Amino acid sequence: MAFARKQKKIKQSDLGKTIGTSGDIIGKYERATTIADALGFTLNYLVKDGQYEQIDNDTLNKLKAIQELDNDTKAHNFATIDVFIKASKIKNIAAL
């Protein structure tokens, strides 16, 4: 978040005013992002009480990369992932 703000050459206080909060709050969000990165969690995990605790940064980055693909390639990737998920579920059921 800080990187994007700095690229736009916007001060924390100015961004805070734009969205109706303070520069201090913007600073807290930016520090939380840094902490999330250091811990290997998503920012959502930290601010939403673990609601997305199973989504680590590596998985999130891969999902973001897939999101940027054209629709056909994205569909192919999802179909491949579906095959592996189904195979894993079958393996787990068979192990019972």
WONORDA-V599756 format. One line per field, one symbol per residue. psi: psi as a letter, one per 40 degrees, with the letter a starting at -180 (. if undefined). burial: 1 if it has 16 or more other C-alpha atoms within 10 Angstrom, else 0. A space follows every 50 residues. Layout:
psi = ???
burial = ???
//
This chain:
psi = dddddddefhidddddddefaiddddddddddddddddefiiddddeffe dfdehidddddddddddeiidddddddddddddddddddddddde.
burial = 01000000000100110000001001101101100100001110110000 0000111000000001000000000000000000000000000000
//
